[in-house]
Amino acid sequence: MTATALVVIDLQNDFCTGPAAAGRHRRAPTGLDVVADNAVRAVAAARSRAVELVHVRFTGDAEHQGPSWRRRDLLLGKAPKCREGSWGAEFHRVRPVEGERVFTKRARFDAFLAEGFEDHLREKGVEHLVFAGLYTDVCVDTSARSAFQRGFHVSVLTDCTTSLHLTDEAILSFMSTLYGARLMTLDDPEVWSVPATPPETADSGGQVVERGVARTSLMVAAARAIETHRHDSLARDDYAEHFVRAAGTCENWPVRPHEVPAGDEDPLWGRLGRYFGLRTRVLDDFVQRSVHAGARQAVLLGAGLDTRAFRLDWPRDCVVFELDQDPVLGFKQDVLDRLGATPRTRRVPVAVDFRQDWETALAAAGFDPTSPSVWLAEGLMLYLPSDAERRLIDAVDRLGVRDSSIAFEVKLGSESPQVRSSTVYSLARQRIGVDLLSLFDAEPRPDSAGYLASRGWATEVTTPFDFARSFGRGPEPQADDALASNRWIFATRT
């Protein structure tokens, strides 16, 4: 397993307390106190788990400064900080113990410019760095940037650092976007003390389903399997667990409620799993209403391991088009064939790439643009580039005649650093190798609901919490909620 090191940067008196710190950090001094308190707890957690602990300190003596540094200080009236041998250079609250290495940056921001720092990490086999300390937008960011460029995985304990010049939200979001930094809090050391490197899988055949966005279909299948066996189940999918068991890298994933010891309190398989169960039920009901209202074509966009063609009751003359990558559809078919599964209506798998032309393949598969249709994009939009989403919605608008309908899921806006550091994201990375934040497309999202409304579709924008209240079970809102920006959108062409 890849080794982790907690790197504590510049927790020194001149940066944390006293007049020098107060003069530079213009926000409430309690912010620095909280960072120091939290850093103490993070260090204790690292020591208790035998995580490699590295201390980095700064000295700003004039003899170590380069000409550009001296010129800057002269222009801005800055005095050297953390002079060697001074009280200001001493560690604040967190002090190394025997066996822990200390590295000194001499008038440098970057920990990798401290003599021996990188060599020590390489000797210890460390490939994952968890950063804490000061300041987020100066030495922490500079060191994280170097770490990323040298091939280290980067995580940041957001409650163990604070920014000097920029807002905490701005610099943390920047680090997450540019370096893929995991943003998390100290309270979940079982997650941050281990890197979230995804499992390696082969590049051919059905194993494609075990990587990247396709792997999320296995995550949803596991959630559906658990939901199936709940005493208060919202949806039933007897095929779901077989997909999970057929994927070699998922053999330890739970597929029964009793395999999740914390139950609904588990952020991943409890709360998020229940979310997927609720979403499955709501979209099942939507499809059933649509076909019984007259639609005879169902188009599942990004079908993944969807088994609605096998699970739901369909009118006799319906056809279900399942659109997804060819390896994903092949994996699903192999599993269903081994089970002897028979669809309850005509089912047509269609291999496509939604970043390219997929309408031609759908037409060739027999889709009739003159007949009402129901479309599902369950989770797909979260991973598509903005232009691909626009093209998809435009295609549905062109192909959906009167009485056609569509349901899809989006996230509104960008999530804050606090939400991005949510435990559910870190647990998905750590436990099952699904890095949702890196898979979500980061581009500004189009207003697909607004576009459909402007084109004559009766559109309804809902939250998952609306349905949780309606069913009397499912996730409820919470602070810094990874589900808060999710919207389920339903539209019918009138």
Secondary structure, 3 states (H helix, E strand, C coil): CCEEEEEEECCEHHHHCHHHHHHHCCCCCHHHHHHHHHHHHHHHHHHHCCCEEEEEEEECCHHHCCHHHHHHHHHHCCCCCCCCCCHHHCECCCCCCCCCEEEEEECCCCHHHCCCHHHHHHHCCEEEEEEEEECHHHHHHHHHHHHHHCCCEEEEEEEEEECCCCCHHHHHHHHHHHHCCEEECCCCHHHHCCCCCCCCCCCCHHHHHHCHHHHHHHHHHHHHHHHHCCCCCCCCCCCHHHHHHHCHHHCCCCCCHHHCCCHHHCHHHHHHHHHHHHHHHHHHHHHHHHHHCCCCEEEEECCCCCCHHHHCCCCCCCEEEEEECHHHHHHHHHHHHHHCCCCCCEEEEEECCCCCCCHHHHHHCCCCCCCCEEEEECCHHHHCCHHHHHHHHHHHHHHCCCCCEEEEEEECCCCCHHHHCCHHHHHHHHHHCCCHHHHCCCCCCCCHHHHHHHCCEEEEEECHHHHHHHHCCCCCCCCCCCCCCEEEEEEEEC
